[in-house]
């Protein structure tokens, strides 16, 4: 088994996830709505997965919406074990 690694934006509401997904897709980013990992214990249960190259775009769209953001995280799936670390 290999290592899968990707960033997510964990948000406080489904509406915020859907809004961010829509804005990023219109800007040409590849996104996917995913279940929030258990290690991120708060939020609506949904997060937005995106490509690391789009991190600056994600941060740009989240400016002024900090109240909706729980955090930006790197999710690593190593042989079936999920590790979550905050992105700086």
C-alpha positions in Angstrom: 0.0 0.0 0.0 1.2 3.5 -0.8 0.8 6.9 0.7 -2.0 9.3 -0.4 -1.6 12.9 0.6 -3.9 15.8 -0.1 -5.0 19.1 1.5 -8.5 19.9 2.7 -10.4 23.0 3.9 -12.6 22.1 6.9 -15.5 24.5 7.3 -18.2 25.1 9.9 -21.2 24.6 7.7 -22.3 22.7 4.6 -23.3 25.9 3.0 -19.8 27.3 3.4 -18.3 24.1 1.8 -20.7 24.2 -1.1 -20.0 28.0 -1.6 -16.2 27.5 -1.6 -16.5 24.5 -3.9 -18.6 26.5 -6.4 -16.2 29.5 -6.3 -13.1 27.4 -6.8 -14.6 25.3 -9.6 -15.6 28.5 -11.5 -11.9 29.6 -11.1 -10.8 26.4 -12.7 -9.7 24.5 -9.6 -10.3 20.7 -9.2 -12.2 20.1 -6.0 -14.0 17.3 -4.2 -16.4 17.4 -1.3 -15.2 14.7 1.2 -16.0 13.6 4.8 -14.1 15.5 7.4 -11.5 13.2 9.0 -12.3 12.2 12.6 -9.2 13.9 13.8 -10.8 17.3 13.0 -13.5 16.9 15.6 -15.6 20.0 14.9 -17.5 21.2 11.9 -20.3 20.1 9.7 -18.8 16.7 8.7 -17.9 17.8 5.2 -14.6 19.3 3.9 -13.3 20.4 0.6 -10.4 18.5 -0.9 -8.3 20.4 -3.4 -4.9 20.2 -5.2 -2.0 21.7 -3.3 -1.1 23.9 -6.2 -4.5 25.7 -5.6 -3.7 26.5 -2.0 -3.0 30.2 -2.7 -6.4 30.4 -4.5 -8.2 28.7 -1.6 -6.6 31.2 0.8 -7.6 34.1 -1.4 -11.3 32.9 -1.5 -11.3 32.4 2.3 -10.1 35.9 3.0 -12.9 37.7 4.9 -14.6 34.4 5.7 -12.4 33.3 8.6 -15.4 32.7 10.8 -16.5 29.9 8.5 -13.1 28.2 8.4 -12.0 25.6 11.0 -8.7 25.1 9.3 -6.6 24.0 6.4 -5.1 20.5 6.8 -2.9 18.0 5.1 -4.5 14.5 5.2 -2.2 11.5 4.7 -3.4 8.0 4.3 -0.5 5.7 5.0 -1.4 2.0 4.6 -5.0 2.6 5.8 -4.0 4.9 8.7 -5.1 8.5 8.4 -2.9 11.3 9.8 -4.0 15.0 9.8 -1.7 17.9 10.3 -2.5 21.6 10.0 -1.2 23.5 6.9 0.7 26.7 7.6 
